[in-house]
Amino acid sequence: MEMEANNRVNVLEEKIKGPTNPMVTPLLTDLYQFTMAYAYWKGGKHLERSVFDLFFRRNPFGGEYTIFAGLEECIRFIANFRIGEEEIAFLRQCLPPTCEDAFFDYLRGIDCSDVEVYAVAEGSVVFPKMPLMRIEGPVALVQLLETPFVNLINYASLVATNAARHRFVAGKSKMLLEFGLRRAQGPDGGISASKYCYMGGFDATSNVAAGKLFGIPLRGTHSHAFVSSFMSADEIVDKSLCSSNGATTCEDFVGLVQSWLNKLQYTESLRGSFGETNQSELAAFTSYALAFPSNFLALVDTYDVVRSGIPNFCAVALALNDLGYKAGGIRLDSGDLAYLSCESRKFFCAVEKEFGVPGFGKINITASNDLNEETLDALNKQGHEVDSFGIGTYLVTCYAQPALGCVFKLVEINKQPRIKLSEDVSKVSIPCKKRCFRLFGKEGYPLVDIMTGVNEPPPKVSERILCRHPFNESKRAYVVPQQVEELLKCYWSGDSGTPREELPPIQKIRERCVQQLDQMRPDHMRRLNPTPYKVSVSAKLYDFIHFLWLNEAPVGELQ
C-alpha cells in the first residue's frame, strides 16, 4: 500500500514542480506543529480525518476587498511533501528525548496522498471569514501544513491586493512598473513581490530573476550614477551609429546630437526655456543612446530637469530620429512630479510642432521616487502628464499594513463539527465542512457571498434564499440570485479520485484578477469609505452555529 501511495504521488510530482523557493520544506513551520503531531500520534489520534479552513478576518489597507494569491505555491509544496533523513535527524535534536523512535518512522512515511485541498481560484476577489482554502486529511499531517500554508498565502494576498489598489488609483491607461527589489524584505520578499504585483495588475518589473522565473515583462533604464560618471563627450570613443534600417552610418553621432542641441537653443518658440545645459549629462545620454538606440530612455533629473535634462534628452532623441529610431522616453525621479511632467510634455509638443517630428509630443514620461497610493491620488487631483509609474518601497513592503492576518482553524474532526469561541465575536470560527457560493444580481455585480453546510442544497438561480450574518441576529436579507458561482474547487485531490482544477499560468491568473475587479460594484472599490461587501451563512448554518456555540460555551455559576 505504501508503494502504491508513493507511485501515485510520484505521478503527480511529474506534473507539478516544487516550490519556487527551495527553503519551502516541511521544516518551514513552527515547532509546535511537530510537538502537536507527536501528541496526536502518541494519543492514537494522528489519522483522524480533519477539516481545516484557511481564511482572514479583516480586509487590508482600510479597503473592502482582498486578492487571493499564493495557491499555486501551496499546491507545489504538498505535491512534493517529504520529510527526509537529514530533516528527521534534526527533528530528533529539537524534540524531547522521550519521543519514541516509531514516531520518526511515521514521519518518514507520510506524504500528501491522503490530503484534499479545495480553494478559491487564485487571483479572485475575496472577503473576510470566507474560507480561501479548505484542507481535509489526517489531523497530524494537516497540522504540519498550517504554518507553511499561512505563510505562503499571507504575504502573497497582501501584496497582490496592494498592487490592485495602486492600479485602481492609477487607472487602466497608465503603465505600472514594480521597482521594489532593492527595498524588499530579503530575496524571497523581492521575488514574491514581483510575482504577485504582476498578478495584481502591474505591467512589468525591474527584477530580472522574477522575469526569468515567471515570464514577467522587464523594464529598466539607468541610474544617476551612470549620468554622473561622465565628465565630457571626449570620453565617448566610438561615435558612429548605424541607421535603424542598416542602410547608412552616422560617423559622428556626438556631433549630430550637439547640432540638434544648438538648434533647440536658437529656436524662437523654445528661447528662454533653458540656457547652457550640463555637458556631462549630454555625454551620458549620448553614450546610452549609442548603446541602446532602439530603447533610449533617459533619467533627466540628475542636475536640473527643465534647464538641462529635457533639452539634452530632446537633442539625443532628435538625432536618433534622423537615423530612423524612436526614443523611448524620460524618467523623473525627484521634485514636483505633476509640474515637471507637464513642463516636459509642453517641451515635447513644442519640439514636435517646431521640427515636424510626428509623435514627439507623446513621448513616454515615467515617474518614480517613493510613490504610493496616496501620491498617485494626489497627482490625479493636481493634474499631470505621467504615462508610467515606477513604484517600489511602499508597494513591496506593504508599508501601510504589514500583514493580512490569515488564520487556519479546525472546523471538523471525524465528521464532528468544531468551533473556536472567543469573547471577541470577530474571532469566533464558523464550524463544519462548508460550501461557498457567490450570488450575483440583475446588473451582473456580486451581491453577497454565502456559506452553507456541505450537505445543504446549493442556492439556485431565480430561487429566493435567506442570507444571514453569521453572528448578528438582526442582519439578514432575502436574495434572488441571477447567477450562482461556487467558489471552492478541488486543487489537490490526493487519492480521492476527485477531478482537480489545473493550475493556470500567471498571465491567466492576472487576467482573472483584472476581470474580477471589473466585476465588482464601484462603491465596494472606492478608496474612501467603501461599502462593506456582505458575507453570510444560510439559515440552517446560522441555526447550527448558535446551537453549537451554546452547547460548547461553559455555563457560569453565581453564588
For each residue, the residues with C-beta under 8 A, 3 or more apart:
1: 4 5
2: 5 6 109
3: 6 7
4: 1 7 8
5: 1 2 8 9 111 113 114 495
6: 2 3 9 10 111 113
7: 3 4 10 11
8: 4 5 11 12 113 495
9: 5 6 12 13 79 111 112 113
10: 6 7 13 14
11: 7 8 14 15
12: 8 9 15 16 79
13: 9 10 16 79 80
14: 10 11
15: 11 12
16: 12 13 75 76 79 80 503
17: 76 80
18: 22 24 76 77 79 80
19: 22 24 73 76 77 80 152
20: 24 73 76 191 195 213
21: 24 188 191
22: 18 19 25
23: 28 188
24: 18 19 20 21 28 73 76 77 148 152
25: 22 28 87
26: 29 81 82 83 87 144 148
27: 87 90 91
28: 23 24 25 147 148 151
29: 26 33 34 144 146 147 148
30: 33 147
31: 34 35 94
32: 35 36
33: 29 30 36 37 143 144 146 147
34: 29 31 37 38 91 94 95 144
35: 31 32 38 39 95
36: 32 33 39 40 140 143
37: 33 34 40 41 46 107 140 141 143 144
38: 34 35 41 42 95 99 103
39: 35 36 42 43
40: 36 37 43 45 46 48 139 140 143
41: 37 38 44 45 46 103 106 140
42: 38 39 100 103
43: 39 40 46
44: 41
45: 40 41 48 139 140
46: 37 40 41 43 106 138 139 140 141
47: 138 139 140
48: 40 45 138 139 413 414
49: 136 137 138 139 413 414 415
50: 136 137 138 139 142 410 412 413 414
51: 134 135 136 410 411 412 413 432 433
52: 134 135 136 142 146 408 409 410 411
53: 131 133 134 135 408 409 411 429 430 434
54: 131 132 133 134 135 149 150 153 406 407 408
55: 128 129 130 131 132 406 407 409
56: 59 66 128 132 157 404 405 406 407
57: 128 129 405 407 426 427
58: 128 405 426
59: 56 62 63 64 65 66 127 128 161
60: 63 66 158 161 162 398 400 401 404
61: 161 162 165 373 400 401
62: 59
63: 59 60 66 161 165 527 530
64: 59 127 524 525 530 531 532 533
65: 59 125 126 127 161 520 524 525 530 533
66: 56 59 60 63 125 126 127 128 157 161 404
67: 123 124 125 126 157 160 161 163 164 199 200 513
68: 71 120 121 122 123 124 125 126 132 153 157 160
69: 122 123 153 156 157 159 160 196 199 200 509
70: 73 74 122 152 153 154 155 156 157 196
71: 68 74 75 119 120 121 122 133 153 491 503
72: 75 76 122 503
73: 19 20 24 70 76 77 152 156
74: 70 71 77 78 117 119 133 148 149 152 153
75: 16 71 72 78 79 117 491 492 503
76: 16 17 18 19 20 24 72 73 79 80
77: 18 19 24 73 74 80 81 145 148 149 152
78: 74 75 81 112 115 117 145 492
79: 9 12 13 16 18 75 76 112 492
80: 13 16 17 18 19 76 77
81: 26 77 78 110 111 112 145
82: 26 111
83: 26 87 88 91 107 108 110
84: 87 88
85: 88 89 108
86: 89 90
87: 25 26 27 83 84 90 91
88: 83 84 85 91 92 104 107 108
89: 85 86 92 93
90: 27 86 87 93 94
91: 27 34 83 87 88 94 95 104 107
92: 88 89 95 99 104
93: 89 90
94: 31 34 90 91
95: 34 35 38 91 92 99
96: 99
97:
98:
99: 38 92 95 96 103 104
100: 42 103
101: 104 105
102: 105 106
103: 38 41 42 99 100 106 107
104: 88 91 92 99 101 107 108
105: 101 102 108 109
106: 41 46 102 103 109 110
107: 37 83 88 91 103 104 110
108: 83 85 88 104 105
109: 2 105 106
110: 81 83 106 107 141
111: 5 6 9 81 82
112: 9 78 79 81 115 137 141 145 492 494
113: 5 6 8 9 494 495
114: 5 137 138 141 494 495
115: 78 112 135 136 137 138 141 142 145 492 494
116: 135 136 137 490 492 493 494 496 498
117: 74 75 78 133 134 135 136 490 491 492
118: 133 134 135 136 488 489 490 491
119: 71 74 122 132 133 134 488 489 491
120: 68 71 124 126 130 131 132 133 436 487 488 489
121: 68 71 124 489 501 512
122: 68 69 70 71 72 119 199 504 509 512
123: 67 68 69 160 199 509 510 511 512 513 516
124: 67 68 120 121 487 512 513 516
125: 65 66 67 68 446 513 516 517 519 520
126: 65 66 67 68 120 130 132 157
127: 59 64 65 66 130 449 533 535
128: 55 56 57 58 59 66 535
129: 55 57 430 470 535
130: 55 120 126 127 436 449 451 487 535
131: 53 54 55 120 134 434 436 451 488
132: 54 55 56 68 119 120 126 153 157 406
133: 53 54 71 74 117 118 119 120 149 153
134: 51 52 53 54 117 118 119 131 433 434 488
135: 51 52 53 54 115 116 117 118 142 145 149 408
136: 49 50 51 52 115 116 117 118 142 433
137: 49 50 112 114 115 116 141 142 494
138: 46 47 48 49 50 114 115 141 142
139: 40 45 46 47 48 49 50 142 143 410 413
140: 36 37 40 41 45 46 47 143 144
141: 37 46 110 112 114 115 137 138 144 145
142: 50 52 115 135 136 137 138 139 145 146
143: 33 36 37 40 139 140 146
144: 26 29 33 34 37 140 141
145: 77 78 81 112 115 135 141 142 148 149
146: 29 33 52 142 143 149 150 408
147: 28 29 30 33 150 151
148: 24 26 28 29 74 77 145 151 152
149: 54 74 77 133 135 145 146 152 153 408
150: 54 146 147 153 154 406 407 408
151: 28 147 148 154 155
152: 19 24 70 73 74 77 148 149 156
153: 54 68 69 70 71 74 132 133 149 150 156 157 404 406
154: 70 150 151 157 158 403 404 405 406
155: 70 151 158 159 189 192 196 398 403 404
156: 69 70 73 152 153 159 160 192 195 196
157: 56 66 67 68 69 70 126 132 153 154 160 161 196 404 406
158: 60 154 155 161 162 398 401 403 404
159: 69 155 156 162 163 192 193 196 197 200 395 396 398
160: 67 68 69 123 156 157 163 164 196 197 199 200 513
161: 59 60 61 63 65 66 67 157 158 164 165 200 404
162: 60 61 158 159 165 166 197 200 373 395 398 400
163: 67 159 160 166 167 176 178 196 197 198 199 200 201 202 395
164: 67 160 161 167 168 200 201 513 517
165: 61 63 161 162 168 169 373 527
166: 162 163 169 170 176 201 202 372 373 376 389 391 395
167: 163 164 170 172 176 200 201 202 517
168: 164 165 517 525 527
169: 165 166 373 376 377 380 527
170: 166 167 174 176 376 389
171: 174 380
172: 167
173:
174: 170 171 386 387 388 389
175: 203 204 366 387 388 389
176: 163 166 167 170 201 202 203 388 389 391
177: 202 203 204 205 206 219 366 388 389 390 391
178: 163 193 194 197 198 202 204 205 206 207 391 392 395 396
179: 205 206 368 390 391 392
180: 183 184 190 193 194 197 391 392 393 395 396 397
181: 184 190 193 194 205 206 207 392 396
182: 392
183: 180 392 393 396 397
184: 180 181 187 189 190 193 396 397
185: 189 190 397
186: 189 190
187: 184 190 191
188: 21 23 191 192
189: 155 184 185 186 192 193 396 397
190: 180 181 184 185 186 187 193 194 207 209 210 396
191: 20 21 187 188 194 195 207 209 210 213
192: 155 156 159 188 189 195 196
193: 159 178 180 181 184 189 190 196 197 395 396
194: 178 180 181 190 191 197 198 205 207 210 211 214 216
195: 20 156 191 192 198 199 210 213 214 216 506
196: 69 70 155 156 157 159 160 163 192 193 199 200
197: 159 160 162 163 178 180 193 194 200 201 202 205 395 396
198: 163 178 194 195 202 203 204 205 210 214 216 506 510
199: 67 69 122 123 160 163 195 196 506 509 510 513
200: 67 69 159 160 161 162 163 164 167 196 197 510 513
201: 163 164 166 167 176 197 510 513 514 517
202: 163 166 167 176 177 178 197 198 205 391
203: 175 176 177 198 217 219
204: 175 177 178 198 216 217 218 219
205: 177 178 179 181 194 197 198 202 210 211 216 217 218 219
206: 177 178 179 181 218 219 220 390
207: 178 181 190 191 194 210 211 216 218
208: 211 212 218
209: 190 191 212 213
210: 190 191 194 195 198 205 207 213 214 216
211: 194 205 207 208 214 215 216 217 218
212: 208 209
213: 20 191 195 209 210
214: 194 195 198 210 211 506
215: 211 505 506 507
216: 194 195 198 204 205 207 210 211 506
217: 203 204 205 211
218: 204 205 206 207 208 211
219: 177 203 204 205 206 390
220: 206
221: 297 298 299 331 366
222: 226 227 288 298 299
223: 226 227 299
224: 227 228 299 302 333
225: 228 229
226: 222 223 229 230 284 288 299
227: 222 223 224 230 280 281 284 285 299 302
228: 224 225 280 284 302
229: 225 226 284
230: 226 227 235 280 281 283 284 287
231: 234 235 280 283
232: 235 279 280 283
233: 236 254 258 279 282 283 286
234: 231
235: 230 231 232 283 287
236: 233 239 254 283 286 287 290
237:
238: 290
239: 236 251 252 253 254 255 290
240: 249 250 251 252 253
241: 249 250 253 289 290 293 323
242: 246 248 249 250 323
243: 246 247 248 249 250 323 324
244: 293 294 323 324 325
245: 324
246: 242 243
247: 243
248: 242 243 323
249: 240 241 242 243
250: 240 241 242 243 253 256 322 323
251: 239 240
252: 239 240 255 256
253: 239 240 241 250 256 257 286 289 290 319 323
254: 233 236 239 257 258 286
255: 239 252 258 259
256: 250 252 253 259 260 319 322
257: 253 254 260 261 282 285 286 289 315 316 319
258: 233 254 255 261 262 282 315
259: 255 256 262 263
260: 256 257 263 264 314 315 316 318 319
261: 257 258 264 265 277 282 311 312 315
262: 258 259 265 266
263: 259 260 266 267 318 355
264: 260 261 267 270 311 314 315 318 351
265: 261 262 270 271 274 311
266: 262 263 271
267: 263 264 270 271 354
268: 271
269: 350 353 354
270: 264 265 267 273 274 311 347 350 351 354
271: 265 266 267 268
272:
273: 270 306 307 311 347
274: 265 270 277 306 307 308 310 311
275: 307
276:
277: 261 274 281 282 307 308 311 312
278: 281 282 302 303 304 308 312
279: 232 233 282 283
280: 227 228 230 231 232 283 284
281: 227 230 277 278 284 285 302 303 308 309 312
282: 233 257 258 261 277 278 279 285 286 312 315 316
283: 230 231 232 233 235 236 279 280 286 287
284: 226 227 228 229 230 280 281 287 288
285: 227 257 281 282 288 289 296 298 312 313 315 316
286: 233 236 253 254 257 282 283 289 290 316
287: 230 235 236 283 284 290 291
288: 222 226 284 285 291 292 296 298
289: 241 253 257 285 286 292 293 296 316 319 320 327
290: 236 238 239 241 253 286 287 293
291: 287 288
292: 288 289 295 296
293: 241 244 289 290 296 320 323 325
294: 244 325
295: 292 328
296: 285 288 289 292 293 316 317 320 325 327 328
297: 221 327 328 329 330 331 364 366
298: 221 222 285 288 309 312 313 316 330 331
299: 221 222 223 224 226 227 302 309 330 331 333
300: 305 308 309 310 312 313 330 331 332 344
301: 304 305 309 332 333 334 335 340
302: 224 227 228 278 281 299 309
303: 278 281 308 309
304: 278 301 307 308 309
305: 300 301 308 309 310 332 335 340 343 344
306: 273 274 309 310 340 343 347
307: 273 274 275 277 304 311
308: 274 277 278 281 300 303 304 305 311 312
309: 281 298 299 300 301 302 303 304 305 306 312 313 330
310: 274 300 305 306 313 314 330 343 344 347
311: 261 264 265 270 273 274 277 307 308 314 315 347
312: 261 277 278 281 282 285 298 300 308 309 315 316
313: 285 298 300 309 310 316 317 327 330
314: 260 264 310 311 317 318 347 348 351
315: 257 258 260 261 264 282 285 311 312 318 319
316: 257 260 282 285 286 289 296 298 312 313 319 320 327
317: 296 313 314 320 321 327 360 363
318: 260 263 264 314 315 321 322 351 355 357
319: 253 256 257 260 289 315 316 322 323
320: 289 293 296 316 317 323 325 326 327
321: 317 318 324 325 326 327 357 360
322: 250 256 318 319
323: 241 242 243 244 248 250 253 293 319 320
324: 243 244 245 321
325: 244 293 294 296 320 321
326: 320 321 359
327: 289 296 297 313 316 317 320 321 363
328: 295 296 297 364
329: 297 363 364 365 366 387 388
330: 297 298 299 300 309 310 313 344 363 364 365 366
331: 221 297 298 299 300 366 367 368 390
332: 300 301 305 335 337 340 341 344 365 366 367 368 369 386
333: 224 299 301 367 368 369
334: 301 369
335: 301 305 332 339 340
336: 339 340
337: 332 340 341 367 369 379 384 386
338: 341 342 379 382 383 384
339: 335 336 342 343
340: 301 305 306 332 335 336 337 343 344
341: 332 337 338 344 345 365 367 384 385 386
342: 338 339 345 346 383 384 385
343: 305 306 310 339 340 346 347
344: 300 305 310 330 332 340 341 347 348 365 385
345: 341 342 348 349 361 365 385
346: 342 343 349 350
347: 270 273 306 310 311 314 343 344 350 351
348: 314 344 345 351 352 360 361 362 363
349: 345 346 352 353 360 361
350: 269 270 346 347 353 354
351: 264 270 314 318 347 348 354 355 357 360 361
352: 348 349 355 356 357 358 359 360 361
353: 269 349 350 356 361
354: 267 269 270 350 351
355: 263 318 351 352 360
356: 352 353
357: 318 321 351 352 360
358: 352
359: 326 352 362 363
360: 317 321 348 349 351 352 355 357 363
361: 345 348 349 351 352 353
362: 348 359
363: 317 327 329 330 348 359 360
364: 297 328 329 330 387 388
365: 329 330 332 341 344 345 385 386 387 388
366: 175 177 221 297 329 330 331 332 386 387 388 389 390
367: 331 332 333 337 341 371 379 384 386 388 389 390
368: 179 331 332 333 371 389 390 391 392
369: 332 333 334 337
370: 375 392 393 394
371: 367 368 375 376 389 390 391 392 394
372: 166 375 376 391 394 395 399 400
373: 61 162 165 166 169 376 377 394 400 527
374: 377 378
375: 370 371 372 378 379
376: 166 169 170 371 372 373 379 380 389
377: 169 373 374 380 381 527
378: 374 375 381 382
379: 337 338 367 375 376 382 384 386
380: 169 171 376 377 383 384
381: 377 378
382: 338 378 379
383: 338 342 380
384: 337 338 341 342 367 379 380
385: 341 342 344 345 365
386: 174 332 337 341 365 366 367 379 389
387: 174 175 329 364 365 366
388: 174 175 176 177 329 364 365 366 367
389: 166 170 174 175 176 177 366 367 368 371 376 386
390: 177 179 206 219 331 366 367 368 371
391: 166 176 177 178 179 180 202 368 371 372 394 395
392: 178 179 180 181 182 183 368 370 371 395 396
393: 180 183 370 396 397 399
394: 370 371 372 373 391 397 399 400
395: 159 162 163 166 178 180 193 197 372 391 392 398
396: 159 178 180 181 183 184 189 190 193 197 392 393
397: 180 183 184 185 189 393 394
398: 60 155 158 159 162 395 401 402
399: 372 393 394
400: 60 61 162 372 373 394
401: 60 61 158 398 404
402: 398
403: 154 155 158
404: 56 60 66 153 154 155 157 158 161 401
405: 56 57 58 154
406: 54 55 56 132 150 153 154 157
407: 54 55 56 57 150
408: 52 53 54 135 146 149 150
409: 52 53 55 420 429
410: 50 51 52 139 413 418 420
411: 51 52 53 417 418 419 429 430 431 432 433 434
412: 50 51 415 416 417 418 431 432 433
413: 48 49 50 51 139 410 416 418
414: 48 49 50
415: 49 412
416: 412 413
417: 411 412 431 432 433 544 548
418: 410 411 412 413 431
419: 411 428 429 430 431 545 548 549 552
420: 409 410 427 428 429
421: 428 549 552 553
422: 425 426 427 428
423:
424: 427 428
425: 422 428 471
426: 57 58 422
427: 57 420 422 424
428: 419 420 421 422 424 425 471 549
429: 53 409 411 419 420
430: 53 129 411 419 434 451 470 537 541 545
431: 411 412 417 418 419 544 545 548
432: 51 411 412 417 453 454 541 544
433: 51 134 136 411 412 417 453 454
434: 53 131 134 411 430 451 452 453 454 541
435: 451 452 453 454 456 458 486 488
436: 120 130 131 449 450 451 452 486 487 488
437: 449 450 452 458 459 484 485 486 487
438: 446 448 449 484 485 487
439: 446 447 448 449 450 459 465 467 479 481 483 484
440: 444 445 446 447 481 482 483 484 485
441: 444 445 446 447 481 482
442: 482
443:
444: 440 441 482 483 519
445: 440 441 519 520 521
446: 125 438 439 440 441 449 519 520 521 533
447: 439 440 441 479 481 534
448: 438 439 467 477 479 533 534 535 536
449: 127 130 436 437 438 439 446 487 533 534 535 536
450: 436 437 439 459 465 467 479 535 536 537 538
451: 130 131 430 434 435 436 470 535 536 537 538 541
452: 434 435 436 437 456 458 459 537 538 540 541
453: 432 433 434 435 456 538 540 541 544
454: 432 433 434 435
455:
456: 435 452 453 538 540 541
457: 460
458: 435 437 452 484 486
459: 437 439 450 452 463 465 481 484
460: 457 463 481 484
461: 481 482 483 484
462: 480 481 482
463: 459 460 480 481
464: 478 479 480
465: 439 450 459 478 479 480 481 538
466: 476 477 478 538 539
467: 439 448 450 476 477 478 479 534 536 537 538
468: 475 476 536 537 538 539 542
469: 472 473 475 476 536 537
470: 129 430 451 535 536 537 542 545
471: 425 428 545
472: 469 475
473: 469 476
474:
475: 468 469 472
476: 466 467 468 469 473 536
477: 448 466 467 534 536
478: 464 465 466 467
479: 439 447 448 450 464 465 467
480: 462 463 464 465
481: 439 440 441 447 459 460 461 462 463 465 484
482: 440 441 442 444 461 462
483: 439 440 444 461
484: 437 438 439 440 458 459 460 461 481
485: 437 438 440
486: 435 436 437 458 489
487: 120 124 130 436 437 438 449
488: 118 119 120 131 134 435 436
489: 118 119 120 121 486 501
490: 116 117 118 493 498 499 500 501
491: 71 75 117 118 119 500 501 503
492: 75 78 79 112 115 116 117 500
493: 116 490 496 497 498 499 500
494: 112 113 114 115 116 137
495: 5 8 113 114
496: 116 493
497: 493
498: 116 490 493
499: 490 493
500: 490 491 492 493
501: 121 489 490 491
502:
503: 16 71 72 75 491
504: 122 508 509 512
505: 215 508 509
506: 195 198 199 214 215 216 509 510
507: 215 510 511
508: 504 505 511 512
509: 69 122 123 199 504 505 506 512 513
510: 123 198 199 200 201 506 507 513 514
511: 123 507 508 514 515
512: 121 122 123 124 504 508 509 515 516
513: 67 123 124 125 160 164 199 200 201 509 510 516 517
514: 201 510 511 517 518
515: 511 512 518 519
516: 123 124 125 512 513 519 520
517: 125 164 167 168 201 513 514 520 525
518: 514 515
519: 125 444 445 446 515 516
520: 65 125 445 446 516 517 524 525
521: 445 446 524 525 531
522: 525 526
523: 526 530 531
524: 64 65 520 521 530 531 532 533
525: 64 65 168 517 520 521 522 530
526: 522 523 529 530
527: 63 165 168 169 373 377 530
528:
529: 526
530: 63 64 65 523 524 525 526 527
531: 64 521 523 524
532: 64 524
533: 64 65 127 446 448 449 524
534: 447 448 449 467 477
535: 127 128 129 130 448 449 450 451 470
536: 448 449 450 451 467 468 469 470 476 477
537: 430 450 451 452 467 468 469 470 541 542 545
538: 450 451 452 453 456 465 466 467 468 541 542
539: 466 468 542 543
540: 452 453 456 543 544
541: 430 432 434 451 452 453 456 537 538 544 545
542: 468 470 537 538 539 545 546
543: 539 540 546 547
544: 417 431 432 453 540 541 547 548
545: 419 430 431 470 471 537 541 542 548 549
546: 542 543 549 550
547: 543 544 550 551
548: 417 419 431 544 545 551 552
549: 419 421 428 545 546 552 553
550: 546 547 553
551: 547 548
552: 419 421 548 549
553: 421 549 550
554:
555:
556:
557:
558:
559:
